[in-house]
Amino acid sequence: MTKEQFVLELEKIGAIKFGRFTLKSGLTSPFYFDLRDMISFPYILEGISDLLVERIKDMEFDVITGIPYTALPIASLVASKMKKPLVYMRKEEKAYGTGNNVIGKFEKGAKCLVIDDLITTGASKIETAEKYEKEGIVIEDFVVVIDRSSNGTEELAKDGYKLHSLISLEEIVQLLKDKDLITAEKVKEVEEFTSSLTKPAKKEKYINPLIKKLLDKMNEKESNLVLSLDVTTQNEFFAMLDKVGDEIVMLKTHVDIINDYDEKFVPKLQEYAKRQNFLIFEDRKFADIGNTVRHQFRNGVYKIADWAEYVTVHMVAGELILKGLFEGIEGHAGFVLARMSSKGNLLNETYTRKCFEAAKNNPQWVAGFIGHGSSVEDIRRFKAKFPGSELLMMPGVKKEAGSDAMGQQYLTIEDAVGGGADCIIVGRGILQADDPKAEAKLYRERAWKAFQKRINN
């Protein structure tokens, strides 16, 4: 099979589509290559595996993998033809048995060739490489069937990876046009989309008033420090605010852990917030059906809606939770928990994308996301997927990187903010310091300096 025959066969089985499609990256594309059905056409599958073998025959590698699910059967055929071992990464972390995330036999330090069906941006490929590298496998080369990116080669090269492809988007479009299978208008639409990939993504123009309120407060106080004040008595709570309240832009509370909570607590908290000029973020992680969370937010002992501008929202119940919480009242918004920093947490990539979709559909109720990253680049890729102007609140930040005995993972202040965090959430790093006031000042100054550096570059 030639490359031309391959493209025409794809068109024949409907694997090349035109319309409006949301990609894994969050972008909306006017075309889509869906190669999954190839497995039902042995002639196509055999042909593409032969083309790939020819493409990679002179490359050096120890094992082959395919990115599930589309590329895995292709990689299996290629591995068999080349007499090379096949390995693959589970899409979901295994919670039973041996707990192995990589299936197949390999030696630590083995060089692995990664096969995928296509590339739009390099972000997902880099994420794949990082997962394998954590398991002791070396990734240097990616081979894709279709390169539909505008600068995938350059993007991967920045992280030390090489991209190889069988056929480019331009070649496919030109061939389809020559065969009168697409119109000149479609060709232009594809070209415009591809060229837009190198430009900064345009976010939605709508800005939630609660986003603006926080940004204004940050500029007013020259602070992007959020204090997580997790203590269990009112005396401890307000004594700590006396020391550090002037340094923070927002106070994150867990009102339900205050053992001696009474009717005096909220008025006193509001008085501190006014005097020390900070906003209030109650970290009550709402995660139930709309009717239940509405009562939890507005009623009960704490009546959170009466005093907290921001709350935390889980998306496990679906996006209607936002309507249940915020419909009919003003001056409130949620921070959606899209990622967690604790080891073994269950928030996977699909869940995170659903959080972004919910925010895109309900911008009036979402001020931002709470999330963590393993590195500066990981944070940048994470934030680039935000659908609009949402802010990123990041926990797991300390003066030095590391982890604790409870599985909490920490980034440095500069890495967190440099990667994209708009506010850092700090708790024990300040609360347990010998001099909490001095420590809060240090965190504020370093975080604000890093924020100014990022937004002015």
DACOR-V844449 format. One record per residue. N is the residue number from 1. RES is the residue in three letters. PSI is psi in radians with two decimals (NA if undefined). BURIAL is b if it has 9 or more other ideal C-beta (glycine too) atoms within 8 Angstrom, else e. D_LAST is the distance of its C-alpha to the last C-alpha in whole Angstrom. Layout:
# DACOR-V844449
n=N res=RES psi=PSI burial=BURIAL d_last=D_LAST
n=N res=RES psi=PSI burial=BURIAL d_last=D_LAST
This chain:
# DACOR-V844449
n=1 res=MET psi=2.35 burial=b d_last=49
n=2 res=THR psi=2.93 burial=e d_last=47
n=3 res=LYS psi=-0.67 burial=b d_last=44
n=4 res=GLU psi=-0.76 burial=e d_last=45
n=5 res=GLN psi=-0.68 burial=b d_last=48
n=6 res=PHE psi=-0.83 burial=b d_last=45
n=7 res=VAL psi=-0.77 burial=b d_last=43
n=8 res=LEU psi=-0.61 burial=b d_last=46
n=9 res=GLU psi=-0.68 burial=b d_last=47
n=10 res=LEU psi=-0.76 burial=b d_last=44
n=11 res=GLU psi=-0.65 burial=b d_last=45
n=12 res=LYS psi=-0.65 burial=e d_last=48
n=13 res=ILE psi=0.11 burial=b d_last=47
n=14 res=GLY psi=0.38 burial=e d_last=45
n=15 res=ALA psi=-0.22 burial=b d_last=42
n=16 res=ILE psi=2.01 burial=b d_last=40
n=17 res=LYS psi=2.65 burial=b d_last=39
n=18 res=PHE psi=2.46 burial=e d_last=38
n=19 res=GLY psi=-2.35 burial=e d_last=37
n=20 res=ARG psi=2.11 burial=e d_last=34
n=21 res=PHE psi=2.34 burial=b d_last=33
n=22 res=THR psi=2.13 burial=e d_last=30
n=23 res=LEU psi=2.94 burial=b d_last=29
n=24 res=LYS psi=-0.57 burial=e d_last=28
n=25 res=SER psi=-0.19 burial=b d_last=24
n=26 res=GLY psi=-0.16 burial=b d_last=25
n=27 res=LEU psi=2.67 burial=b d_last=25
n=28 res=THR psi=2.07 burial=e d_last=28
n=29 res=SER psi=2.55 burial=b d_last=29
n=30 res=PRO psi=0.00 burial=b d_last=32
n=31 res=PHE psi=2.85 burial=b d_last=34
n=32 res=TYR psi=2.32 burial=b d_last=35
n=33 res=PHE psi=2.03 burial=b d_last=36
n=34 res=ASP psi=1.64 burial=e d_last=38
n=35 res=LEU psi=0.08 burial=b d_last=40
n=36 res=ARG psi=-0.62 burial=e d_last=42
n=37 res=ASP psi=-0.08 burial=b d_last=45
n=38 res=MET psi=-0.52 burial=b d_last=45
n=39 res=ILE psi=-0.32 burial=e d_last=47
n=40 res=SER psi=0.04 burial=e d_last=50
n=41 res=PHE psi=1.53 burial=b d_last=51
n=42 res=PRO psi=-0.63 burial=e d_last=52
n=43 res=TYR psi=-0.76 burial=e d_last=52
n=44 res=ILE psi=-0.78 burial=b d_last=48
n=45 res=LEU psi=-0.73 burial=b d_last=47
n=46 res=GLU psi=-0.73 burial=b d_last=49
n=47 res=GLY psi=-0.76 burial=b d_last=48
n=48 res=ILE psi=-0.58 burial=b d_last=44
n=49 res=SER psi=-0.64 burial=b d_last=45
n=50 res=ASP psi=-0.72 burial=b d_last=47
n=51 res=LEU psi=-0.69 burial=b d_last=44
n=52 res=LEU psi=-0.72 burial=b d_last=42
n=53 res=VAL psi=-0.76 burial=b d_last=44
n=54 res=GLU psi=-0.64 burial=e d_last=45
n=55 res=ARG psi=-0.60 burial=b d_last=41
n=56 res=ILE psi=0.08 burial=b d_last=40
n=57 res=LYS psi=-0.46 burial=e d_last=44
n=58 res=ASP psi=0.09 burial=e d_last=43
n=59 res=MET psi=2.66 burial=e d_last=40
n=60 res=GLU psi=2.19 burial=e d_last=40
n=61 res=PHE psi=2.80 burial=b d_last=40
n=62 res=ASP psi=-0.68 burial=b d_last=42
n=63 res=VAL psi=2.86 burial=b d_last=41
n=64 res=ILE psi=2.50 burial=b d_last=40
n=65 res=THR psi=2.75 burial=b d_last=39
n=66 res=GLY psi=2.48 burial=b d_last=38
n=67 res=ILE psi=2.08 burial=b d_last=35
n=68 res=PRO psi=2.57 burial=b d_last=37
n=69 res=TYR psi=-0.48 burial=e d_last=39
n=70 res=THR psi=-0.74 burial=b d_last=39
n=71 res=ALA psi=-0.21 burial=b d_last=39
n=72 res=LEU psi=-0.81 burial=b d_last=41
n=73 res=PRO psi=-0.56 burial=b d_last=44
n=74 res=ILE psi=-0.83 burial=b d_last=43
n=75 res=ALA psi=-0.61 burial=b d_last=42
n=76 res=SER psi=-0.79 burial=b d_last=45
n=77 res=LEU psi=-0.77 burial=b d_last=47
n=78 res=VAL psi=-0.78 burial=b d_last=45
n=79 res=ALA psi=-0.73 burial=b d_last=46
n=80 res=SER psi=-0.77 burial=e d_last=49
n=81 res=LYS psi=-0.58 burial=b d_last=50
n=82 res=MET psi=0.02 burial=b d_last=48
n=83 res=LYS psi=0.72 burial=e d_last=50
n=84 res=LYS psi=2.57 burial=b d_last=47
n=85 res=PRO psi=2.53 burial=b d_last=46
n=86 res=LEU psi=2.38 burial=b d_last=44
n=87 res=VAL psi=2.80 burial=b d_last=42
n=88 res=TYR psi=2.70 burial=b d_last=40
n=89 res=MET psi=2.31 burial=b d_last=37
n=90 res=ARG psi=2.48 burial=b d_last=39
n=91 res=LYS psi=-0.59 burial=e d_last=36
n=92 res=GLU psi=2.47 burial=e d_last=37
n=93 res=GLU psi=2.33 burial=e d_last=38
n=94 res=LYS psi=2.30 burial=b d_last=41
n=95 res=ALA psi=0.19 burial=e d_last=43
n=96 res=TYR psi=3.06 burial=e d_last=46
n=97 res=GLY psi=-2.36 burial=e d_last=48
n=98 res=THR psi=-0.35 burial=e d_last=47
n=99 res=GLY psi=0.16 burial=e d_last=43
n=100 res=ASN psi=2.35 burial=e d_last=42
n=101 res=ASN psi=-0.44 burial=b d_last=39
n=102 res=VAL psi=2.19 burial=b d_last=40
n=103 res=ILE psi=2.33 burial=e d_last=43
n=104 res=GLY psi=2.86 burial=b d_last=45
n=105 res=LYS psi=2.31 burial=e d_last=46
n=106 res=PHE psi=2.74 burial=b d_last=43
n=107 res=GLU psi=2.54 burial=e d_last=43
n=108 res=LYS psi=2.33 burial=e d_last=40
n=109 res=GLY psi=0.00 burial=e d_last=38
n=110 res=ALA psi=2.44 burial=b d_last=39
n=111 res=LYS psi=2.18 burial=b d_last=37
n=112 res=CYS psi=2.31 burial=b d_last=37
n=113 res=LEU psi=2.20 burial=b d_last=36
n=114 res=VAL psi=2.19 burial=b d_last=35
n=115 res=ILE psi=2.36 burial=b d_last=36
n=116 res=ASP psi=2.89 burial=b d_last=34
n=117 res=ASP psi=-0.69 burial=b d_last=36
n=118 res=LEU psi=3.01 burial=b d_last=32
n=119 res=ILE psi=2.32 burial=b d_last=29
n=120 res=THR psi=-0.94 burial=b d_last=26
n=121 res=THR psi=2.87 burial=b d_last=23
n=122 res=GLY psi=-0.12 burial=b d_last=23
n=123 res=ALA psi=-0.86 burial=b d_last=22
n=124 res=SER psi=-0.53 burial=b d_last=25
n=125 res=LYS psi=-0.73 burial=b d_last=27
n=126 res=ILE psi=-0.70 burial=b d_last=24
n=127 res=GLU psi=-0.70 burial=b d_last=25
n=128 res=THR psi=-0.82 burial=b d_last=29
n=129 res=ALA psi=-0.74 burial=b d_last=28
n=130 res=GLU psi=-0.64 burial=b d_last=27
n=131 res=LYS psi=-0.76 burial=b d_last=30
n=132 res=TYR psi=-0.70 burial=b d_last=33
n=133 res=GLU psi=-0.53 burial=b d_last=31
n=134 res=LYS psi=-0.43 burial=e d_last=32
n=135 res=GLU psi=0.08 burial=b d_last=35
n=136 res=GLY psi=0.27 burial=e d_last=36
n=137 res=ILE psi=2.38 burial=b d_last=35
n=138 res=VAL psi=2.23 burial=e d_last=33
n=139 res=ILE psi=2.20 burial=b d_last=32
n=140 res=GLU psi=-0.57 burial=e d_last=31
n=141 res=ASP psi=2.43 burial=b d_last=32
n=142 res=PHE psi=2.36 burial=b d_last=31
n=143 res=VAL psi=2.15 burial=b d_last=34
n=144 res=VAL psi=2.63 burial=b d_last=34
n=145 res=VAL psi=-0.84 burial=b d_last=36
n=146 res=ILE psi=2.23 burial=b d_last=34
n=147 res=ASP psi=1.80 burial=b d_last=31
n=148 res=ARG psi=0.30 burial=b d_last=29
n=149 res=SER psi=2.87 burial=b d_last=26
n=150 res=SER psi=-0.52 burial=e d_last=24
n=151 res=ASN psi=0.68 burial=e d_last=22
n=152 res=GLY psi=-0.69 burial=b d_last=24
n=153 res=THR psi=-0.83 burial=b d_last=25
n=154 res=GLU psi=-0.69 burial=e d_last=21
n=155 res=GLU psi=-0.77 burial=b d_last=20
n=156 res=LEU psi=-0.60 burial=b d_last=23
n=157 res=ALA psi=-0.56 burial=b d_last=23
n=158 res=LYS psi=-0.50 burial=e d_last=19
n=159 res=ASP psi=0.18 burial=b d_last=21
n=160 res=GLY psi=0.28 burial=e d_last=24
n=161 res=TYR psi=2.68 burial=b d_last=26
n=162 res=LYS psi=2.42 burial=b d_last=28
n=163 res=LEU psi=2.30 burial=b d_last=29
n=164 res=HIS psi=2.49 burial=b d_last=32
n=165 res=SER psi=2.75 burial=b d_last=34
n=166 res=LEU psi=-0.76 burial=b d_last=37
n=167 res=ILE psi=2.54 burial=b d_last=36
n=168 res=SER psi=2.84 burial=b d_last=33
n=169 res=LEU psi=-0.74 burial=b d_last=33
n=170 res=GLU psi=-0.71 burial=e d_last=34
n=171 res=GLU psi=-0.71 burial=b d_last=37
n=172 res=ILE psi=-0.82 burial=b d_last=38
n=173 res=VAL psi=-0.76 burial=b d_last=37
n=174 res=GLN psi=-0.73 burial=e d_last=39
n=175 res=LEU psi=-0.78 burial=b d_last=42
n=176 res=LEU psi=-0.65 burial=b d_last=42
n=177 res=LYS psi=-0.76 burial=b d_last=42
n=178 res=ASP psi=-0.53 burial=e d_last=45
n=179 res=LYS psi=0.16 burial=e d_last=47
n=180 res=ASP psi=0.62 burial=e d_last=47
n=181 res=LEU psi=-0.24 burial=e d_last=45
n=182 res=ILE psi=2.77 burial=e d_last=42
n=183 res=THR psi=2.89 burial=e d_last=42
n=184 res=ALA psi=-0.57 burial=e d_last=40
n=185 res=GLU psi=-0.70 burial=e d_last=38
n=186 res=LYS psi=-0.67 burial=b d_last=37
n=187 res=VAL psi=-0.77 burial=b d_last=36
n=188 res=LYS psi=-0.72 burial=e d_last=33
n=189 res=GLU psi=-0.74 burial=b d_last=32
n=190 res=VAL psi=-0.77 burial=b d_last=31
n=191 res=GLU psi=-0.72 burial=b d_last=29
n=192 res=GLU psi=-0.70 burial=e d_last=27
n=193 res=PHE psi=-0.80 burial=b d_last=26
n=194 res=THR psi=-0.74 burial=b d_last=26
n=195 res=SER psi=-0.49 burial=b d_last=23
n=196 res=SER psi=-0.31 burial=e d_last=21
n=197 res=LEU psi=-0.41 burial=b d_last=20
n=198 res=THR psi=-0.09 burial=e d_last=18
n=199 res=LYS psi=2.68 burial=e d_last=16
n=200 res=PRO psi=2.40 burial=e d_last=14
n=201 res=ALA psi=2.37 burial=e d_last=17
n=202 res=LYS psi=2.16 burial=e d_last=18
n=203 res=LYS psi=2.88 burial=e d_last=19
n=204 res=GLU psi=2.50 burial=e d_last=22
n=205 res=LYS psi=-0.54 burial=e d_last=22
n=206 res=TYR psi=2.29 burial=e d_last=24
n=207 res=ILE psi=2.07 burial=e d_last=22
n=208 res=ASN psi=2.30 burial=b d_last=25
n=209 res=PRO psi=-0.50 burial=e d_last=26
n=210 res=LEU psi=-0.42 burial=b d_last=25
n=211 res=ILE psi=-0.83 burial=b d_last=22
n=212 res=LYS psi=-0.68 burial=b d_last=21
n=213 res=LYS psi=-0.75 burial=b d_last=23
n=214 res=LEU psi=-0.75 burial=b d_last=21
n=215 res=LEU psi=-0.73 burial=b d_last=18
n=216 res=ASP psi=-0.73 burial=e d_last=20
n=217 res=LYS psi=-0.65 burial=b d_last=22
n=218 res=MET psi=-0.81 burial=b d_last=19
n=219 res=ASN psi=-0.63 burial=e d_last=17
n=220 res=GLU psi=-0.75 burial=e d_last=21
n=221 res=LYS psi=-0.13 burial=b d_last=21
n=222 res=GLU psi=0.89 burial=e d_last=18
n=223 res=SER psi=2.41 burial=b d_last=19
n=224 res=ASN psi=0.54 burial=b d_last=18
n=225 res=LEU psi=2.19 burial=b d_last=21
n=226 res=VAL psi=2.17 burial=b d_last=24
n=227 res=LEU psi=2.18 burial=b d_last=27
n=228 res=SER psi=1.73 burial=b d_last=29
n=229 res=LEU psi=1.35 burial=b d_last=33
n=230 res=ASP psi=1.39 burial=e d_last=35
n=231 res=VAL psi=2.92 burial=b d_last=38
n=232 res=THR psi=0.01 burial=e d_last=42
n=233 res=THR psi=2.69 burial=b d_last=43
n=234 res=GLN psi=-0.63 burial=b d_last=43
n=235 res=ASN psi=-0.84 burial=e d_last=43
n=236 res=GLU psi=-0.74 burial=b d_last=40
n=237 res=PHE psi=-0.97 burial=b d_last=38
n=238 res=PHE psi=-0.46 burial=b d_last=38
n=239 res=ALA psi=-0.68 burial=e d_last=39
n=240 res=MET psi=-0.69 burial=b d_last=35
n=241 res=LEU psi=-0.64 burial=b d_last=34
n=242 res=ASP psi=-0.59 burial=e d_last=35
n=243 res=LYS psi=-0.67 burial=b d_last=33
n=244 res=VAL psi=-0.10 burial=b d_last=30
n=245 res=GLY psi=-0.57 burial=b d_last=30
n=246 res=ASP psi=-0.29 burial=e d_last=28
n=247 res=GLU psi=-0.27 burial=b d_last=25
n=248 res=ILE psi=2.65 burial=b d_last=24
n=249 res=VAL psi=-0.42 burial=b d_last=23
n=250 res=MET psi=2.54 burial=b d_last=25
n=251 res=LEU psi=2.19 burial=b d_last=29
n=252 res=LYS psi=2.09 burial=b d_last=30
n=253 res=THR psi=2.74 burial=b d_last=33
n=254 res=HIS psi=1.46 burial=b d_last=36
n=255 res=VAL psi=-0.48 burial=b d_last=39
n=256 res=ASP psi=-0.02 burial=e d_last=41
n=257 res=ILE psi=0.01 burial=e d_last=41
n=258 res=ILE psi=1.90 burial=b d_last=43
n=259 res=ASN psi=-0.59 burial=e d_last=46
n=260 res=ASP psi=0.58 burial=e d_last=47
n=261 res=TYR psi=2.39 burial=b d_last=46
n=262 res=ASP psi=-3.07 burial=e d_last=48
n=263 res=GLU psi=-0.21 burial=e d_last=47
n=264 res=LYS psi=-0.31 burial=e d_last=46
n=265 res=PHE psi=-0.91 burial=b d_last=43
n=266 res=VAL psi=-0.85 burial=b d_last=41
n=267 res=PRO psi=-0.66 burial=e d_last=42
n=268 res=LYS psi=-0.71 burial=b d_last=41
n=269 res=LEU psi=-0.77 burial=b d_last=37
n=270 res=GLN psi=-0.62 burial=b d_last=37
n=271 res=GLU psi=-0.72 burial=e d_last=38
n=272 res=TYR psi=-0.75 burial=b d_last=35
n=273 res=ALA psi=-0.68 burial=b d_last=32
n=274 res=LYS psi=-0.77 burial=e d_last=33
n=275 res=ARG psi=-0.72 burial=e d_last=34
n=276 res=GLN psi=-0.03 burial=b d_last=31
n=277 res=ASN psi=0.93 burial=b d_last=29
n=278 res=PHE psi=2.83 burial=b d_last=27
n=279 res=LEU psi=2.84 burial=b d_last=28
n=280 res=ILE psi=2.27 burial=b d_last=30
n=281 res=PHE psi=1.79 burial=b d_last=29
n=282 res=GLU psi=2.07 burial=b d_last=33
n=283 res=ASP psi=0.81 burial=b d_last=32
n=284 res=ARG psi=1.89 burial=b d_last=35
n=285 res=LYS psi=1.57 burial=e d_last=35
n=286 res=PHE psi=2.31 burial=b d_last=37
n=287 res=ALA psi=0.50 burial=b d_last=38
n=288 res=ASP psi=-3.05 burial=e d_last=41
n=289 res=ILE psi=2.81 burial=b d_last=43
n=290 res=GLY psi=-0.79 burial=b d_last=42
n=291 res=ASN psi=-0.68 burial=e d_last=45
n=292 res=THR psi=-0.82 burial=b d_last=45
n=293 res=VAL psi=-0.50 burial=b d_last=41
n=294 res=ARG psi=-0.77 burial=b d_last=42
n=295 res=HIS psi=-0.71 burial=b d_last=45
n=296 res=GLN psi=-0.62 burial=b d_last=43
n=297 res=PHE psi=-0.69 burial=b d_last=40
n=298 res=ARG psi=-0.36 burial=b d_last=42
n=299 res=ASN psi=-2.74 burial=e d_last=45
n=300 res=GLY psi=-2.88 burial=e d_last=47
n=301 res=VAL psi=-0.68 burial=e d_last=47
n=302 res=TYR psi=-0.46 burial=e d_last=43
n=303 res=LYS psi=1.03 burial=b d_last=42
n=304 res=ILE psi=-0.63 burial=b d_last=39
n=305 res=ALA psi=-0.32 burial=b d_last=38
n=306 res=ASP psi=-0.31 burial=e d_last=39
n=307 res=TRP psi=-0.23 burial=b d_last=37
n=308 res=ALA psi=2.18 burial=b d_last=34
n=309 res=GLU psi=-0.55 burial=b d_last=31
n=310 res=TYR psi=2.57 burial=b d_last=29
n=311 res=VAL psi=2.91 burial=b d_last=31
n=312 res=THR psi=2.45 burial=b d_last=31
n=313 res=VAL psi=2.23 burial=b d_last=32
n=314 res=HIS psi=2.63 burial=b d_last=33
n=315 res=MET psi=0.26 burial=b d_last=34
n=316 res=VAL psi=-0.45 burial=e d_last=37
n=317 res=ALA psi=-0.03 burial=b d_last=39
n=318 res=GLY psi=2.91 burial=e d_last=37
n=319 res=GLU psi=-0.25 burial=b d_last=35
n=320 res=LEU psi=-0.24 burial=b d_last=38
n=321 res=ILE psi=-0.58 burial=b d_last=37
n=322 res=LEU psi=-0.72 burial=b d_last=35
n=323 res=LYS psi=-0.75 burial=b d_last=37
n=324 res=GLY psi=-0.67 burial=b d_last=40
n=325 res=LEU psi=-0.87 burial=b d_last=37
n=326 res=PHE psi=-0.20 burial=b d_last=36
n=327 res=GLU psi=2.29 burial=e d_last=38
n=328 res=GLY psi=-0.06 burial=e d_last=40
n=329 res=ILE psi=2.58 burial=e d_last=38
n=330 res=GLU psi=2.88 burial=e d_last=35
n=331 res=GLY psi=0.33 burial=e d_last=32
n=332 res=HIS psi=2.65 burial=b d_last=32
n=333 res=ALA psi=2.85 burial=b d_last=29
n=334 res=GLY psi=2.65 burial=b d_last=29
n=335 res=PHE psi=2.06 burial=b d_last=26
n=336 res=VAL psi=2.25 burial=b d_last=28
n=337 res=LEU psi=1.78 burial=b d_last=28
n=338 res=ALA psi=-0.44 burial=b d_last=27
n=339 res=ARG psi=2.73 burial=b d_last=26
n=340 res=MET psi=2.73 burial=e d_last=28
n=341 res=SER psi=-0.11 burial=b d_last=27
n=342 res=SER psi=2.49 burial=b d_last=31
n=343 res=LYS psi=2.43 burial=e d_last=33
n=344 res=GLY psi=0.12 burial=e d_last=35
n=345 res=ASN psi=2.77 burial=e d_last=34
n=346 res=LEU psi=0.18 burial=e d_last=35
n=347 res=LEU psi=1.73 burial=b d_last=32
n=348 res=ASN psi=-3.12 burial=e d_last=32
n=349 res=GLU psi=-0.67 burial=e d_last=29
n=350 res=THR psi=-0.76 burial=e d_last=32
n=351 res=TYR psi=-0.78 burial=b d_last=32
n=352 res=THR psi=-0.75 burial=b d_last=28
n=353 res=ARG psi=-0.63 burial=b d_last=28
n=354 res=LYS psi=-0.60 burial=b d_last=31
n=355 res=CYS psi=-0.75 burial=b d_last=29
n=356 res=PHE psi=-0.72 burial=b d_last=26
n=357 res=GLU psi=-0.74 burial=b d_last=29
n=358 res=ALA psi=-0.72 burial=b d_last=30
n=359 res=ALA psi=-0.69 burial=b d_last=27
n=360 res=LYS psi=-0.64 burial=b d_last=27
n=361 res=ASN psi=-0.30 burial=e d_last=31
n=362 res=ASN psi=0.99 burial=b d_last=30
n=363 res=PRO psi=-0.40 burial=b d_last=27
n=364 res=GLN psi=-0.23 burial=e d_last=29
n=365 res=TRP psi=-0.01 burial=b d_last=30
n=366 res=VAL psi=2.07 burial=b d_last=27
n=367 res=ALA psi=-0.38 burial=b d_last=24
n=368 res=GLY psi=-2.88 burial=b d_last=22
n=369 res=PHE psi=2.60 burial=b d_last=23
n=370 res=ILE psi=2.21 burial=b d_last=24
n=371 res=GLY psi=2.88 burial=b d_last=23
n=372 res=HIS psi=2.81 burial=b d_last=22
n=373 res=GLY psi=2.74 burial=b d_last=21
n=374 res=SER psi=-0.27 burial=e d_last=22
n=375 res=SER psi=3.02 burial=b d_last=19
n=376 res=VAL psi=-0.80 burial=b d_last=15
n=377 res=GLU psi=-0.68 burial=b d_last=16
n=378 res=ASP psi=-0.72 burial=b d_last=19
n=379 res=ILE psi=-0.74 burial=b d_last=17
n=380 res=ARG psi=-0.75 burial=b d_last=14
n=381 res=ARG psi=-0.70 burial=b d_last=18
n=382 res=PHE psi=-0.86 burial=b d_last=19
n=383 res=LYS psi=-0.52 burial=b d_last=17
n=384 res=ALA psi=-0.35 burial=e d_last=16
n=385 res=LYS psi=-0.10 burial=b d_last=20
n=386 res=PHE psi=2.40 burial=b d_last=20
n=387 res=PRO psi=-0.39 burial=b d_last=22
n=388 res=GLY psi=-2.37 burial=b d_last=20
n=389 res=SER psi=0.39 burial=b d_last=18
n=390 res=GLU psi=2.65 burial=b d_last=19
n=391 res=LEU psi=2.71 burial=b d_last=18
n=392 res=LEU psi=2.07 burial=b d_last=18
n=393 res=MET psi=2.21 burial=b d_last=20
n=394 res=MET psi=2.09 burial=b d_last=21
n=395 res=PRO psi=-3.06 burial=b d_last=24
n=396 res=GLY psi=0.72 burial=b d_last=25
n=397 res=VAL psi=2.27 burial=b d_last=22
n=398 res=LYS psi=3.11 burial=b d_last=24
n=399 res=LYS psi=-0.57 burial=e d_last=23
n=400 res=GLU psi=2.63 burial=e d_last=24
n=401 res=ALA psi=2.77 burial=e d_last=24
n=402 res=GLY psi=-2.79 burial=e d_last=28
n=403 res=SER psi=2.91 burial=e d_last=30
n=404 res=ASP psi=-3.14 burial=e d_last=33
n=405 res=ALA psi=-0.31 burial=e d_last=37
n=406 res=MET psi=0.09 burial=e d_last=36
n=407 res=GLY psi=0.08 burial=b d_last=34
n=408 res=GLN psi=2.28 burial=b d_last=31
n=409 res=GLN psi=2.44 burial=b d_last=28
n=410 res=TYR psi=2.48 burial=b d_last=25
n=411 res=LEU psi=2.83 burial=b d_last=21
n=412 res=THR psi=2.80 burial=b d_last=20
n=413 res=ILE psi=-0.83 burial=b d_last=18
n=414 res=GLU psi=-0.66 burial=e d_last=14
n=415 res=ASP psi=-0.75 burial=b d_last=15
n=416 res=ALA psi=-0.90 burial=b d_last=16
n=417 res=VAL psi=-0.68 burial=b d_last=13
n=418 res=GLY psi=-0.60 burial=b d_last=11
n=419 res=GLY psi=-0.47 burial=b d_last=12
n=420 res=GLY psi=-0.08 burial=b d_last=12
n=421 res=ALA psi=2.25 burial=b d_last=15
n=422 res=ASP psi=-0.62 burial=b d_last=15
n=423 res=CYS psi=2.52 burial=b d_last=18
n=424 res=ILE psi=2.46 burial=b d_last=20
n=425 res=ILE psi=2.09 burial=b d_last=23
n=426 res=VAL psi=2.33 burial=b d_last=25
n=427 res=GLY psi=-1.55 burial=b d_last=29
n=428 res=ARG psi=-0.50 burial=e d_last=31
n=429 res=GLY psi=-0.49 burial=b d_last=29
n=430 res=ILE psi=-0.82 burial=b d_last=29
n=431 res=LEU psi=-0.60 burial=b d_last=33
n=432 res=GLN psi=0.10 burial=e d_last=34
n=433 res=ALA psi=2.67 burial=b d_last=33
n=434 res=ASP psi=-0.61 burial=e d_last=35
n=435 res=ASP psi=1.49 burial=e d_last=33
n=436 res=PRO psi=-0.64 burial=b d_last=32
n=437 res=LYS psi=-0.84 burial=b d_last=30
n=438 res=ALA psi=-0.65 burial=e d_last=29
n=439 res=GLU psi=-0.74 burial=b d_last=27
n=440 res=ALA psi=-0.69 burial=b d_last=26
n=441 res=LYS psi=-0.72 burial=b d_last=24
n=442 res=LEU psi=-0.83 burial=b d_last=23
n=443 res=TYR psi=-0.78 burial=b d_last=21
n=444 res=ARG psi=-0.83 burial=b d_last=20
n=445 res=GLU psi=-0.77 burial=e d_last=18
n=446 res=ARG psi=-0.72 burial=b d_last=17
n=447 res=ALA psi=-0.70 burial=b d_last=16
n=448 res=TRP psi=-0.67 burial=b d_last=14
n=449 res=LYS psi=-0.75 burial=e d_last=12
n=450 res=ALA psi=-0.64 burial=b d_last=11
n=451 res=PHE psi=-0.81 burial=b d_last=10
n=452 res=GLN psi=-0.69 burial=e d_last=9
n=453 res=LYS psi=-0.74 burial=b d_last=6
n=454 res=ARG psi=-0.81 burial=b d_last=5
n=455 res=ILE psi=-0.34 burial=e d_last=6
n=456 res=ASN psi=-0.07 burial=e d_last=4
n=457 res=ASN psi=NA burial=e d_last=0
